[in-house]
């Protein structure tokens, strides 16, 4: 009887020691993983900051020549495009083929959590390359950016343009209205300013003409705007 009780006590003590050891190992592994994540975040943040500094040195003080094709208006409808928006100039008074814009960097204050999240997106590492190709050559009217889902194309590229003081509203299309809502909400959270980001879907619009800088919309909305203003002069 005494021997069985003693064996039971020894077994319980051994099990308790094993559990304590397992718990300590689990805590140690958690600390190691946390330290590794912090180191990776620090490396990514440093790389993103270096990329922004390089982009600023290359682009912030340069003047870029942007070619704008002259819009041809059918003779039978000379004022059709102008009727879409009274605030826009007549198409006959369109800008000359070349215009000079001075882009100045507009820093956006973001919280630390947002900066860490952005630094982990692959597209952030290509900010300098994207902006230099977009603004550094006057003969380029189109730039194609390819990347897998989740690389940050939809939410970060508009912020690149916004930070470099892009003079017009930045339009972003999405195939579904759910995606329009989701992307607009995400960008509002990152920028911390609700009025800067707007959206428009069928029967629902949230755009302030004097404040909205980035507008998310469905493809159908953009096609309808093209019918009213083929040159899309507000973008």
N, C-alpha and C positions, 0 to 999 in steps of 0.2 A: 504493500500500500504506500509506504513512504517513498520507495523507489519510483513508483509511477507518478506521484505528485511532484517529486524532484525533477523527473524527466520532463513533465509538463511545464514546469517553471523555466527550465533551461530552454525548451522550445519557444516559449513565449518571449523570453529575453532575446533569443537569437533573432526571432521575427521582428521584434521592435528595433533591434540594432540595424537590421537590414533595411527597414523602412526609413530610419533616420539617415542612413547612408545614401539611400536612393533620393531622399528629399534634398540632402546637401548637394548631391551631384546635379540634380535638376536645377537647383538655384545657381550653381556654378555655371552650368551650360547657358542658362538664361542671361547671366551677366556677360558671358563671352559673346553671345549673339547680339546683345544690346550694344556692347562696345564695338563690334564689327559694323553694325548698322550706323552707329555714330561716325565711325571713320569713313565709311562709304559716302555718307551724306556730306561730310566735310570736303572730301575730294571732289564730289559732284558740284558743290557750291563754289569751290575755288575755280573749277573749270568753267562754270557758267559765268562767274564774275570776270574771269580773264577774257572770256569771249565777248562780254559786253564792253569791256574796256577797249579791246581791239576794234570792235565795231564803232565805238564812239570816236576813236582817233581817226579812223578811216573816213567816216561819213558825216560827223556832226558839223564840220565846218566847210563841207564841200558844196558847191552849187552844181546842180544836175540839169542838163537839158533834156526835156521831155517832149517827144514829138507827138502831136495830136492831129489826127487826120481831120480834114475839113468835111463837115457833114453836107451831103448833097440832098437838097429838098426838091421834091417834085413840084413843077410849076403850078399844077392844078391845086395843090394844097400848101401854099406858102406859109401858113401860120399854124398848121396842125400841131407841131411839136411845142410851139410856144404856149398853146392853150392849156397844156397839161399842168403848167405851174407858172402863175403870173410873176413869181419872184425870179424866175430864170430869164436870162437874156434871150432875145430872138435868135433863131438859128442862123439868120443872115448875118448876125453880129458875132458869129462863133470865133473862138480864139484862133490866132495865127497858127501855122503848122508847128512852130516851135515856141515853147514857153519856158521861162526860167523860174524855178522854185528854189527857195532856200529852206532846207529841212533842218530844224533844230530839235535836238533831243529833249523830250519831256519826261523826266523821271516819274515813275508811278510808285508811290509808297505802298508796300505790301507787308503783311505780318510775316513773322519768321516761319510759321507753319506753311504758308503759301509758297514762300521762297524755296523751302526745302522740297516741297512737292514738285514745283516747277523745275528745279535743278535736276530731278531724276528723269525728266522727259527727254527722249532722244533728240527732239527737234530743237531744244535749247542749245545744244552743242553746235548747231548750224545757223544760229542767228546771224552771225557776221556774214557768212557766205550768202544767205538768203537776201539780206538787205543790200549787200554790195552788188549782187546780180540784178536785183530789182531796181535799184536807184542809180547804180554806177554807170549805166550805159543808156544813152538817150534813144537808141534805135530798138530797144526791147519793149514791146507792148504786152508781152505775155511771159509768165514764168510758171512752169509746171513743177510742183513739189509732190513727190511720191513717197509714201511711207505706210507702214502697216497701221491697223486700227489701234488707237491708244498711244500713238507716238506724240500727240499734242498738236497736230496740224490745225485743227479747227479752232482750238482755244488760244493757242500761243501765237500763231502768225498774225492774227488781228492785233494782238498786243504789241508785236514788233512794230507794226505800222503806226499804232497809236503812240508808242514811245518816241518814234522818230518824227512826230508832228505832221502826220499825213494830212494834207489840207482839206480833203473831202471826207464824206461819210464812208465808212468801211462796210461793205455789204458781204454777208456770208449766207449761202444757201444750204438748205438741208432737205432731204427727200421727204421727210415726214414732219408733221406738226409737233409730234411728241419730241422729236430730236431738236426742233427749234426751241421749245420751252426748256429742255434740259440744258442745251448748250448756252442759252442766254442766262439761265440761272447760275450755271457754273462760272461764267465769265464775270457776272455781277459779284459773286462771292470772292473771286480772285482780285478784282479791282477795288472792291469795297465801296463802289459808287453805283447806285441803282439807276440813276438817270443817264449815265454814260452809255449803257447797253440797252438796246430796245429790241423788239421783235414784231413780226407781223405775219399772221396766218389768215386764212379765210374767216371773216366775221370776228376777228380779234386783232387788235393793234395796240401796241404800247411804244410810241415813238414821240419824243419831244424834239421838234425841228431845230431848236436853238441849242440843245444840250446833248442829244444822242449822237455818239461818235461811231458806234458799232451797231449794226442792225442785222439780226438774224431773220431769215424768211424762208418760206418754202419756194421751190422752183417755180410753182405756178404764179406766185406773187411777182417774182422777178420778170417772168414772161409778160405779165400784164403791164408792168412798168415799162418794159421795152416797147410795147405797143403805144404807150403814151409819150415816151421820150426815148427814141432809138439810141441816142448817144449816152443815155444814163448819166447826165451831167452832174447830178448831185452825188455820185459815187466817185 
